[in-house]
Amino acid sequence: MDDVELDELVSALTPREENRALKTYQNTVSVACPACGDPFDDLVVCKENPTSLNLSQQLDFCVGVDDDRALIFTHKR
């Protein structure tokens, strides 16, 4: 995977939710996942280390890093 340019990536996504630990974006325009090349559903940016995720559904995901922040690209099954 090439380095992820977060600012460029999120400019094409729709912001959804933000709290102290996480910021989420929805991929409403079918941007390709930098890891696998398939369109992803949501991007989760982890702002704290460590961060806990409570998943309400079963997902496949790809992971990248930008400036020591984990980037999680979700793919709904």
C-alpha positions in Angstrom: 0.0 0.0 0.0 1.3 3.5 -0.9 1.3 6.1 1.8 -2.2 7.3 2.5 -2.8 11.1 2.1 -5.5 11.6 4.6 -6.4 15.2 3.7 -6.8 14.3 0.0 -8.8 11.2 0.9 -11.3 12.8 3.3 -11.9 15.7 0.9 -13.9 13.2 -1.2 -15.8 11.6 1.8 -18.8 12.7 3.9 -18.1 13.4 7.5 -20.4 11.4 9.9 -19.3 11.3 13.5 -16.5 12.6 15.7 -15.7 12.2 19.4 -12.5 12.3 21.5 -11.2 9.0 20.2 -12.6 8.6 16.6 -13.7 10.4 13.5 -15.7 8.6 10.9 -16.4 9.4 7.2 -18.8 7.7 4.8 -17.7 6.8 1.3 -20.7 8.0 -0.8 -18.8 8.3 -4.1 -17.1 4.8 -4.2 -13.5 5.9 -3.6 -11.2 2.9 -3.9 -9.6 1.5 -0.7 -5.8 2.3 -0.8 -5.1 -1.2 0.6 -7.2 -3.5 -1.6 -8.5 -1.3 -4.4 -12.2 -2.1 -3.8 -14.6 0.7 -2.8 -14.9 0.9 0.9 -17.9 1.9 3.0 -16.6 4.0 5.8 -13.3 5.4 7.0 -12.5 5.4 10.8 -9.7 7.6 11.9 -8.4 6.7 15.3 -7.3 9.8 17.2 -6.3 8.2 20.5 -3.9 5.4 21.3 -5.2 2.9 22.3 -8.8 3.1 20.9 -11.5 0.6 21.3 -14.1 -0.1 18.5 -17.5 -1.5 19.3 -18.8 -3.0 16.0 -22.5 -3.4 15.6 -22.1 -5.5 12.4 -19.7 -8.0 10.9 -17.2 -6.2 8.6 -14.1 -6.8 6.6 -11.6 -4.1 7.0 -8.2 -2.8 5.7 -5.8 -0.7 7.8 -3.5 2.1 7.0 -1.5 4.7 9.0 -1.2 8.4 8.6 1.0 10.4 11.0 0.8 7.6 13.5 -3.0 7.5 13.4 -4.7 4.2 12.4 -7.0 4.5 9.4 -9.6 1.7 9.2 -11.4 1.2 5.9 -14.6 -0.9 6.4 -16.1 -3.2 3.9 -19.6 -4.4 4.6 -20.2 -8.1 3.9 
